[in-house]
Every structure is written in structure tokens, then in C-alpha cells.
Amino acid sequence: MDIPVVHIQTGKDQVIDSRNILYIQSEGSQTLIHTTDQVYRPVVSLRDFAALLLPEGFDTLDKSNVTNVDKVKYYDKISKQAYFDKTGKGKYVKVSRRNQDKIRD
């Protein structure tokens, strides 16, 4: 699914494929879309993304994110963080206690 966004660094409008999204995060009053190597600002809210992307394999893991669960490679049960690489050193999202069962080991 194509998602209209604004690139954070360049300010240019563009479209990204939802399959490239790792997670969508609410940070203060901003919503940010994270891919492996870029960050974008969407033109819709986090709540809208949760409803829109549910059929694409995304799920809410914490009140501040909507995550492409299929892209999670490692879950640290102690810190309650889901990582998008097997080393546990790259990008990650927080996972609430209530949503831990949504992460596959």
C-alpha cells in the first residue's frame, strides 16, 4: 500500500510502500514513520494508521507505536523492546505488558 509522507530531512513530499515501514511512532505531538534508514512524517494520525494498516500485518504494541510485527527479529523480554535486527542493537519499539503476546519468539 502506498503511503503519502514528508521526508524529515529534505521536507519533500513522496510516497513510500507500507512493506518498507518498520514502525510508526508517536513522539509528543508528532507522528513519525521509520524505515530501515529513513524517518518520515505522515499526513494522517497514528490512530488512522492503526486502522488502515491492520490488514497489512501492523499492530499496536504500545500506545506510542503501530508496528509491522512481521519485521520484528528479536524481542528482549527484560527491557520489553522489540528490535528489527537479530543483534538487538538497532531500531526498536517498546512493547506494553498487555501486548507482549503479539510478539512471536
C-alpha positions in Angstrom: 0.0 0.0 0.0 1.3 3.4 -0.9 1.6 5.9 2.0 1.9 9.7 1.4 4.7 11.2 3.6 7.0 14.1 4.0 10.8 13.2 4.3 12.0 14.7 7.6 15.4 15.8 6.4 14.5 17.2 2.9 10.9 18.3 3.6 9.9 16.8 0.2 6.6 15.1 -0.3 6.8 11.5 -1.5 5.1 8.1 -1.3 6.5 5.0 0.4 5.4 1.4 0.3 3.9 0.2 3.6 6.0 -3.0 3.2 9.1 -0.9 3.9 7.8 0.5 7.2 9.4 -0.9 10.4 7.1 1.1 12.8 5.1 4.3 13.2 5.8 6.2 16.4 4.0 9.0 18.3 6.6 11.4 19.7 5.0 14.3 21.5 2.6 15.9 19.1 4.3 14.4 16.0 3.8 11.0 14.4 7.0 9.6 12.7 7.3 6.7 10.2 10.5 4.7 10.5 12.0 2.6 7.7 15.4 0.8 7.9 17.3 4.0 7.1 14.9 7.0 6.9 12.3 8.8 9.0 9.2 10.4 7.6 6.2 12.5 8.8 2.9 11.1 7.6 -0.1 13.1 6.6 -2.5 11.1 8.8 -2.6 10.4 12.6 -1.2 7.3 14.4 -4.8 6.2 15.1 -5.6 6.4 11.4 -2.6 4.3 10.6 -3.6 1.6 13.2 -6.9 1.2 11.4 -5.5 1.5 7.9 -2.6 -0.9 8.3 -4.1 -3.7 10.4 -4.7 -5.9 7.4 -1.1 -5.3 6.3 0.3 -7.1 9.4 0.7 -4.0 11.6 -0.4 -3.9 15.2 -0.3 -1.6 18.2 2.4 -2.8 20.6 2.4 0.3 22.9 0.3 3.4 23.0 3.0 5.3 21.1 3.6 2.9 18.1 2.0 0.9 15.4 4.5 -1.8 14.3 5.0 -4.1 11.3 5.1 -7.2 13.5 6.5 -9.4 10.7 9.7 -7.2 10.7 10.4 -7.8 14.4 13.5 -10.0 14.6 14.3 -10.1 18.3 12.3 -9.4 21.5 14.0 -8.6 24.7 11.6 -9.8 27.5 13.6 -7.9 30.2 13.5 -4.5 28.6 10.2 -5.2 26.8 11.7 -3.9 23.5 11.1 -5.4 20.0 14.1 -5.0 17.6 14.2 -5.1 13.9 17.6 -6.8 13.8 18.7 -10.0 15.4 21.5 -8.3 17.4 19.2 -6.1 19.5 21.3 -3.0 18.8 19.3 -1.3 16.0 15.9 0.4 15.9 13.3 -0.8 18.4 9.9 -0.2 19.8 8.5 -0.5 23.3 6.0 -3.3 23.9 3.5 -2.9 26.7 2.9 -5.8 29.1 -0.7 -6.2 27.7 0.7 -6.6 24.1 3.6 -9.0 24.7 1.7 -11.9 23.3 1.6 -10.2 19.9 5.3 -10.7 19.5 6.4 -14.1 18.2 9.6 -15.6 19.7 
